[in-house]
Amino acid sequence: MTYCTAIKLNAGLVFLSDSRTNAGLDHISTFRKMIVYEKAGDRFMVLLTAGNLSISQSVREILQIEHLKDPETGESITIWNAKSMFDAARVLGSAIRRVYDRDADALRKADVDFNVSLIFGGQIRGEGMRLFQMYSAGNFIEATGETPYFQVGESKYGKPVLDRVITPETPLAEAAKCALVSMDSTMKSNLSVGMPLDLVVYEVDTFQSDKVVCIDSSNPYYSMLHNNWGRRLREVFDSIEDPVWDDAHTDIPLKMPANRHEPLKKISSPSEKLI
């Protein structure tokens, strides 16, 4: 299993992935799930992968050579010469379909699903930043102001903090912190997600980034974040009053009249005999 998330902000993009894969309790390995495609001054793109490792590795390799035909000029479109992130995402979708055509039947005969999920985002000179979530069929959706982040893999544990913090106006440093808290929450609740982590922060209109880091358990910032997040959560939890059942002792009682039925209650009759 894995967990990857990417966030699109007015100020830039944040990408974060773990590196744990497992095929059972006794077979745990480390594989990178992030790859950066950078042509300084022209384009900066990041690909995050989740799902079947052999499929995602095949997609990454084929993406290097995959091309589409421009219907107007007949020229080949690759991720390195695409004039928009949308066209680059189309090339990635074509690479996914090529792997499907090659491997899907053999996988089906082995009772293995064609399972791959990807996040692909970045910026190409001449347009703004864009962020896409790619599916096994090669189709994709794009992040919007209302949905400024995507997750793939084991997403449920890290989603609440992203929902509460992230907006398009969130500063890049704060979004990177939020992504790391999201990852820390996921690793706390799911052993199939683990270190090292890969983090990339991209500033809008720079077409390159030096904010690329691999984070392991000895990383001082991550250790501080991990320890403080757990402690502060406990402090906030302890600061909230325990529930009180009537209004005789508090002005915020838990039990209040409501226009709905109470939970079903079965009361045994004194005449009923216990079996």
N, C-alpha and C positions, 0 to 999 in steps of 0.2 A: 504494500500500500504506500501511498505518498500523500503529500499535501503541498500544493503550490497556490500562490495567490499573486495577483497583479492589480495595481491601483492606478487609475488615470485621474490626474489632477490638473488644474489650470497651470500649475508650476512645473509639472513633469510627470514622470512615471516611476513606479516602484514595483520591483519584481522580487519575489522570495520563493525559494523551494527548499525542501529537505532532500535527503539523498539515500533514504533507506528503502530497500526492496526486500520482500520476503516471499518464500514459497513454502511456508510451514514454520512451525515453532523452532525447528532446528536448522533452518536454512535462511540466514539473514545476511544480506550483502549491502554494499554501498555503491551506488551508481549516481553520477550527476544527472540531474533532470533539467538543467538550464543550459542553454547555449546562446551566446551573443554573436550577432552578425553586425559588424561595424565597418563602415567605409567613411573615415573621418571627413567631415565637411559635407557629406552627401546623404548618408543614411545611418540609422542606428536602430537595430531590431533585436528583440529577445524572444526566444521560444522556450516555453515551459511544457513538460510532458508528464502525463500520468496514464496509468493503465498497464496493459501488457508491455513488458520491457522490450521484448524482441520486436514488437510492432513499432513502438516509439523510436527505437534505435534505427530500424529500417527507414522510417519516415524521415528522420534527420539526415541519413546518408543520401537518400534519393532527392531530398530537397536541394542539395548542393548542385545537382545536375538537371533537376526538373525544369521544364519550360512550357509555356503556352504560346500559341500563335496569335499575334495581334490581328484581328479580323480586317482591319483597314490597311495596314502596311505589310502584313505577312511576316513581320519580324518576330523573333523569339523573345518572350518575356520571361525573365528569371527574377529571383529575389534581389539580384544585384543590379538589374537595370529597370525594374518596375518603376513607373512614374508615380505610383500611389501605393499606400499600404493596403488598399482594397485589392489591387492587382497582385501584390505580394501574397496576400491571404488566399487569393484564388490559386496561385501557384502551389501553396502549401496544401490546399484542398485537393489539387490534382495529384500531389505526391501521396497523400493518404489513400486516394482511390487506386493509384497504381499498386500500392502495397496490398490493398484489399483484393484487387484482381489477381495478384500473384499468389497470395497466401490464404485467402479466406476459405477456399474449399478444403485445403489440407488441414487447416485449423479445425474446421467443422467436423471432419472425419475423426479428428483426435479429441472431439468434444471440448474444444476450446473456443470461446467467443472472440470475435474480432473486437477488442475493447481498447480504445485509445481516446484520451481527451487531452486537448492542448490549449494553451493560451499563447497568443502571438500578438505582440504589440511593438510600437516604436514610432519613428518619424522619418519621412523621406523629404528631402528639400523640395519646397514648392507647395507643401500642404502641412496641416496641423498634425498633432499626434493622434494615433488611433490604436484601439485595443480590441482584440477579437477573441472569442472563445470558439474553438474548433471542435467538431464532433466526428464520430467514427465514419460517417458517410461523406466527410469532406466539406460539409456545409458549415456555416458559422454565423454568429451573431456579434454585434458590436456594442461596446460599452457606451453609455449615455450619461448625461448629467444626473439622471434619476438612478442609474445603476452604474456607479463609477468604478466598480471593482468586479473581478471574476475570481472564482476558486475552482480548482479541480482536485480530485482525490478525496481525502478524508476531510471534508469541508465543514461539517456541522459544529465541531467544537470551537473553531476559530471565527465563526460567523458573527456571533453576538457583539463582540467588541468592534468589528468593522462596521456593523450597522449603526452602532451608537456614536462612533467617532468620525468616520470618513464622509466628507462632502467634497465637491470639486474645489472648494476654497481652502481645504486643509493644506498647511505647509508641508513641503517634502520631508523635512526631518521628523515632523510629527507623524506623518503617514508611515514612514519607515519604522518608527517606534511602535505604531499600532500594528503593523504587519508582524513585527517580531513578537509582540504580545499575543497576537492571534496564533502564531506558530507555537509559542510556549504553552498556550492553553491546549492546543491540539496534542502536543507531545506529552503533556501531563495526563491526558485522558486516553491516549491510544499509543500502545507500544510499537505499532507498525509504522509510526512516523518518527524519524530520528535524525541526529546530526551525522555529518556536518551540514550546515545550511549555506546556501548561496544567496547573496543579496546584491541587487543592482539598483542604483538610484540614478535616474536620468533627468537632467534639467532641460526644459523645453528650448528648442531652437539651437542646441549645441552640437548635435549630430555626433556626439562621442560622450564617453563618461569615464572618469577615473574613480568613481564611487562604486567599486566592485570589490566585494569582500567574501571570503569563505570563513564561516564562523564555526568553531568547535567549542567543546565544553570548557576550554581554558580561556575563552575570549572574555576580557574584563568587563566590557559593556554588557554583553549578554548575561553574564553571571550576576551583575548588579540588577539588571532588569528582572531576571527570573526571581531573585530573592525578594526584591522590593514589591513586585506585582503580587506575589503570594501573601506577603505580610500586610500590604495595604488593603488587599481584598478582605482579609480577616478583620482589619481595623474598621473598615466600612461596615462589614456585616455586624460586628459587635456594637456599632454605634446606632443601629436600628433597633427600636424597641421591640421586645417580645410581644406576641399577640395577647390581648386581654379580651375576654369573652362577653363582657357587658359594659354598659356605659356608667356604672356606678363608680368605677375607679379610674376612668380615663375618658378623654373626649375623642378618642380614636378607637372605638371598640371594633373588634373583628366581626362579631355577630350582629347583624342588623336586619330589620324586616326587608324582605325582597319579594317582588312580584313573580316568583317562580316557585316551583315545587322543591321541597327539600329532597335530599337523596332518599332512595327507596330504603325503607327500614322494615325488616321482618321481625315481628315480635311473637315469641312462642307463647301459646296459651298454657295456663297452669294445668289444664287437663291433658296436655300432650305429654306422652311418655318419651323419655330419652331412650334412644336405641344404642 
